Amino acid sequence: MVSDHGDWGASIAFIAVGQFSDNRCISKLDKQRITYSEQYQISCDN
């Protein structure tokens, strides 16, 4: 998947969220890999 990361700081959010999703699947916390929202992590108005 190719995503527009915007500025460099947002790249860290994309890496972290992807790893988080993989770890949850490997640990069997999720039955299948779920794509979590990077935008939710970097938004300032949450």
C-alpha positions in Angstrom: 0.0 0.0 0.0 1.3 3.5 -0.9 0.3 6.3 1.4 0.9 10.1 1.3 2.7 10.7 4.6 2.6 14.5 4.3 5.5 15.8 6.4 8.4 13.7 7.8 6.8 13.5 11.3 3.7 11.8 10.0 5.9 9.0 8.6 6.6 7.8 12.1 2.8 7.5 12.7 2.4 5.3 9.6 5.3 3.0 10.7 4.0 2.7 14.2 0.4 2.1 13.3 1.4 -0.6 10.7 3.6 -2.3 13.3 0.7 -2.1 15.9 -1.7 -3.8 13.5 0.8 -6.6 12.7 1.6 -7.2 16.4 -2.1 -7.4 17.3 -2.6 -10.0 14.5 0.5 -12.0 15.5 -0.6 -12.0 19.1 -4.1 -13.2 18.0 -5.8 -10.2 19.6 -7.4 -9.6 16.2 -8.6 -12.6 14.1 -7.3 -10.9 11.0 -5.1 -8.0 10.2 -7.0 -4.8 10.7 -5.9 -1.5 9.1 -5.9 1.1 11.8 -6.1 4.9 11.0 -2.8 6.7 11.0 -4.7 10.0 10.7 -6.4 9.4 14.0 -3.0 9.1 15.7 -1.7 12.3 14.2 -4.8 14.5 14.4 -4.6 17.4 16.9 -8.3 17.6 17.5 -9.0 14.1 19.1 
